[in-house]
Amino acid sequence: MNKKTNWIVTILIALGSLVILLPLYLAISIALKTPKELADSVLSFPIGLHFENFTKAIKATNFFHAFKNSAYITLISVAFTIITNSMVAYVIARNMNKSKFFKFLYYYFVSALFVPFPIIMLPIVKQTSDLGMNNPNGLAFLYVVYGIAFNIFIYVGYIRSIPRALEEAAIVDGCGTWTTFWKIIFPLMSPINATVAILTCLWAWNDFMLPLIILNDPSHITLPLAQYVFQSEFGTNYNLAFASYLMALSPMIVVYIFAQKWIINGVTQGAVKQ
């Protein structure tokens, strides 16, 4: 049986793909061109493969030092986000139908999703400076705290889909709340933990604003900040800038390719109440 092709949907998908593929092509081609080739035509293919642009970008931005800082902040943020946010969400999810206090806590956390970042930007700068948190550890702490609103929202939806009978059986076998969470519930949360880990990883790795306002020491500079300084230093030399962008982007592309199925799996399982 031949399936009919929905040409309208096919055309829309093709146009949508161009929105992604065209900027990606421009980034790769510009990174491999000379400034003269770029000036002649932005859309043309590179005549030669000028990989020396990548070498120059590494030296100009102290790339590996910034890479190390970004990797440290990202790993710390992901680890503490999963541990703390999942525990808070578990307590709220299992008690919000019993107590108005926990229901209030749920809506309190979720309401933070609607607070624009510019409103809290200046208080963040002041408080982190006063508390001595204007460093990579303080920045990772902020990622854990400011991610809790969205994470509570998706964690609670997922945890409520886990049958309570599993916990009741564990309690009958002598498990306490702490043991039940780590040995029964937390392993069942692997798909949503993976989703939160990937989203937090992408955010912490690519974020520009928080590092810009928090980090004062040049030795703490992250990759997005290094690229900002790079552009300011070289002005219109987009060849080196795009080479730097591609190098910074490549780890997250690899992470996303291997883990994107976990995002879809975690979100869809949390969306269905059993």
C-alpha positions as CSV (number, residue, x, y, z in Angstrom):
1,M,0.0,0.0,0.0
2,N,1.5,3.3,-1.2
3,K,1.5,6.1,1.4
4,K,0.5,9.5,0.1
5,T,3.1,12.2,0.5
6,N,1.8,15.3,2.4
7,W,3.6,17.9,0.2
8,I,2.5,20.8,2.4
9,V,4.2,19.3,5.5
10,T,7.2,18.2,3.4
11,I,7.7,21.7,2.0
12,L,7.4,23.2,5.5
13,I,9.9,20.7,6.9
14,A,12.3,21.5,4.0
15,L,12.0,25.3,4.7
16,G,12.4,24.7,8.4
17,S,15.6,22.7,7.7
18,L,17.0,25.6,5.7
19,V,16.7,27.8,8.8
20,I,19.1,25.5,10.5
21,L,21.3,24.3,7.7
22,L,22.0,27.7,6.1
23,P,23.5,29.3,9.2
24,L,25.5,26.1,9.8
25,Y,26.9,26.2,6.2
26,L,27.8,29.9,6.6
27,A,29.6,29.2,9.9
28,I,31.6,26.3,8.4
29,S,32.4,28.0,5.1
30,I,33.4,31.3,6.7
31,A,35.7,29.5,9.2
32,L,37.5,27.9,6.2
33,K,37.8,31.1,4.1
34,T,40.4,33.9,4.0
35,P,39.2,37.4,4.7
36,K,39.5,38.2,0.9
37,E,37.2,35.2,0.0
38,L,34.7,36.3,2.6
39,A,34.7,39.9,1.2
40,D,34.2,38.6,-2.4
41,S,31.2,36.4,-1.5
42,V,29.6,35.3,1.8
43,L,27.6,32.4,0.2
44,S,30.4,30.9,-2.0
45,F,32.2,27.7,-1.2
46,P,35.7,28.2,0.3
47,I,38.4,27.9,-2.5
48,G,40.9,26.3,-0.1
49,L,40.5,24.8,3.3
50,H,42.2,27.3,5.6
51,F,42.5,25.2,8.8
52,E,45.1,27.7,10.1
53,N,42.1,29.9,11.1
54,F,41.4,27.4,13.9
55,T,45.0,27.4,15.1
56,K,45.0,31.2,15.2
57,A,41.7,31.3,17.0
58,I,43.0,28.9,19.7
59,K,46.1,31.1,20.3
60,A,44.1,34.4,20.2
61,T,41.5,33.3,22.8
62,N,43.5,31.0,25.0
63,F,40.9,28.5,24.0
64,F,41.8,25.5,26.1
65,H,42.0,27.5,29.4
66,A,38.5,28.9,28.7
67,F,37.4,25.4,27.7
68,K,38.6,24.0,31.0
69,N,36.7,26.7,32.9
70,S,33.4,26.0,31.0
71,A,33.8,22.3,31.4
72,Y,34.3,22.6,35.2
73,I,31.3,25.0,35.7
74,T,29.1,22.8,33.5
75,L,30.0,19.5,35.2
76,I,29.4,21.0,38.7
77,S,26.1,22.6,37.7
78,V,24.8,19.4,36.1
79,A,25.8,17.2,39.1
80,F,24.3,19.4,41.8
81,T,21.2,20.2,39.7
82,I,20.3,16.5,39.4
83,I,20.9,15.7,43.1
84,T,19.2,18.7,44.7
85,N,16.4,19.4,42.2
86,S,15.3,15.8,42.1
87,M,15.1,15.5,45.9
88,V,13.1,18.7,46.2
89,A,10.7,17.7,43.4
90,Y,10.2,14.2,45.0
91,V,9.1,15.7,48.3
92,I,6.8,18.2,46.6
93,A,5.3,15.6,44.2
94,R,4.5,13.1,47.0
95,N,3.0,15.7,49.4
96,M,1.3,18.3,47.3
97,N,-2.0,16.4,47.3
98,K,-1.8,16.0,51.1
99,S,-0.7,19.5,52.2
100,K,-1.5,23.0,50.9
101,F,2.0,24.0,52.0
102,F,3.7,21.7,49.4
103,K,1.2,22.8,46.8
104,F,2.1,26.4,47.5
105,L,5.8,25.4,47.2
106,Y,5.2,23.9,43.8
107,Y,3.5,27.0,42.4
108,Y,6.0,29.2,44.2
109,F,8.9,27.5,42.3
110,V,7.0,27.4,39.0
111,S,6.1,31.1,39.3
112,A,9.8,31.9,39.1
113,L,9.6,30.9,35.4
114,F,7.8,34.2,34.7
115,V,10.4,36.5,36.4
116,P,12.5,38.2,33.7
117,F,16.2,38.0,34.2
118,P,16.9,41.7,33.8
119,I,14.8,42.4,37.0
120,I,17.1,40.3,39.2
121,M,20.4,41.0,37.4
122,L,21.6,43.8,39.6
123,P,20.7,42.1,42.9
124,I,22.5,39.1,41.7
125,V,25.7,41.1,41.0
126,K,25.5,42.8,44.4
127,Q,24.8,39.6,46.5
128,T,27.4,37.4,44.7
129,S,30.0,40.1,45.2
130,D,29.2,40.6,48.9
131,L,29.2,36.8,49.5
132,G,32.4,36.2,47.6
133,M,30.6,34.1,45.0
134,N,31.9,35.9,41.9
135,N,33.9,32.9,40.8
136,P,33.2,29.6,39.0
137,N,31.8,27.8,42.0
138,G,29.4,30.7,42.7
139,L,28.4,30.7,39.0
140,A,27.7,26.9,39.2
141,F,25.6,27.6,42.3
142,L,23.5,30.1,40.4
143,Y,22.8,27.7,37.6
144,V,21.6,25.1,40.2
145,V,19.3,27.7,41.8
146,Y,17.9,29.4,38.7
147,G,17.3,26.1,37.0
148,I,15.1,24.8,39.8
149,A,11.9,26.5,38.6
150,F,11.8,24.6,35.3
151,N,13.3,21.5,36.7
152,I,10.7,21.2,39.5
153,F,8.0,21.6,36.8
154,I,9.1,18.7,34.7
155,Y,10.4,16.5,37.7
156,V,7.0,16.7,39.5
157,G,5.1,15.7,36.4
158,Y,7.3,12.7,35.9
159,I,7.4,11.6,39.6
160,R,3.6,11.7,39.8
161,S,3.5,9.1,36.9
162,I,5.5,6.6,39.1
163,P,3.1,4.2,40.9
164,R,3.0,4.8,44.7
165,A,2.7,1.0,45.1
166,L,6.5,0.7,44.6
167,E,7.2,3.0,47.6
168,E,4.6,1.3,49.7
169,A,6.2,-2.1,49.0
170,A,9.6,-0.6,49.9
171,I,8.2,0.7,53.2
172,V,6.7,-2.7,54.0
173,D,10.2,-4.1,53.4
174,G,11.7,-1.7,56.0
175,C,12.9,1.2,53.8
176,G,12.8,4.7,55.1
177,T,12.1,7.8,52.9
178,W,15.8,8.4,52.2
179,T,16.4,4.8,51.2
180,T,13.2,4.6,49.1
181,F,14.2,7.6,47.2
182,W,17.7,6.6,46.3
183,K,17.1,2.9,45.8
184,I,13.6,2.9,44.3
185,I,12.6,6.3,42.9
186,F,15.9,7.8,41.7
187,P,16.8,4.8,39.4
188,L,13.4,5.1,37.8
189,M,14.0,8.8,37.1
190,S,16.9,8.1,34.7
191,P,15.0,9.4,31.6
192,I,14.0,12.7,33.3
193,N,17.4,13.0,35.0
194,A,19.0,12.7,31.6
195,T,16.7,15.3,30.2
196,V,17.5,17.8,33.0
197,A,21.2,17.0,32.7
198,I,21.3,17.7,29.0
199,L,19.3,20.9,29.2
200,T,21.4,22.2,32.1
201,C,24.6,21.2,30.2
202,L,23.5,23.2,27.2
203,W,22.5,26.2,29.3
204,A,25.7,26.3,31.4
205,W,28.0,25.7,28.4
206,N,26.4,28.3,26.1
207,D,25.4,31.0,28.6
208,F,26.9,34.4,28.1
209,M,25.0,36.8,30.4
210,L,25.6,35.2,33.9
211,P,29.4,34.7,33.4
212,L,29.6,38.3,32.0
213,I,28.1,39.9,35.2
214,I,29.5,37.4,37.8
215,L,33.0,36.7,36.8
216,N,35.5,39.5,37.3
217,D,38.8,37.6,37.2
218,P,40.1,37.1,33.6
219,S,41.5,33.7,34.7
220,H,37.9,32.5,35.2
221,I,36.8,33.4,31.7
222,T,34.5,30.9,30.0
223,L,34.2,30.1,26.3
224,P,31.3,32.5,25.4
225,L,33.2,35.3,27.1
226,A,36.4,34.4,25.4
227,Q,34.6,34.6,22.0
228,Y,33.3,38.0,23.0
229,V,36.7,39.3,23.8
230,F,38.0,37.7,20.6
231,Q,35.5,39.6,18.4
232,S,36.2,42.9,20.1
233,E,39.9,42.4,19.6
234,F,39.8,41.4,15.9
235,G,37.0,43.5,14.8
236,T,35.7,42.3,11.4
237,N,37.9,39.2,11.2
238,Y,34.9,36.9,11.1
239,N,37.0,33.9,9.8
240,L,38.7,33.5,13.2
241,A,35.6,34.2,15.1
242,F,33.6,31.5,13.3
243,A,36.4,29.0,13.7
244,S,36.2,29.7,17.4
245,Y,32.4,29.3,17.4
246,L,32.6,25.9,15.7
247,M,35.2,24.6,18.2
248,A,33.1,25.8,21.2
249,L,29.9,24.4,19.6
250,S,31.3,20.9,18.7
251,P,31.2,19.3,22.2
252,M,27.5,20.2,22.7
253,I,26.6,18.9,19.2
254,V,28.2,15.6,20.1
255,V,26.3,15.5,23.5
256,Y,23.0,16.4,21.8
257,I,23.4,13.8,19.0
258,F,24.0,11.0,21.5
259,A,21.5,12.1,24.1
260,Q,18.6,13.8,22.3
261,K,16.4,10.6,22.5
262,W,16.6,11.0,26.3
263,I,15.1,14.5,26.1
264,I,12.1,13.3,24.1
265,N,11.7,10.2,26.2
266,G,11.8,12.0,29.5
267,V,9.4,14.8,28.5
268,T,6.8,12.5,27.0
269,Q,6.8,10.1,29.9
270,G,6.3,13.0,32.3
271,A,3.5,14.4,30.2
272,V,1.3,11.3,30.7
273,K,-0.3,10.6,34.0
274,Q,-0.8,7.0,34.7
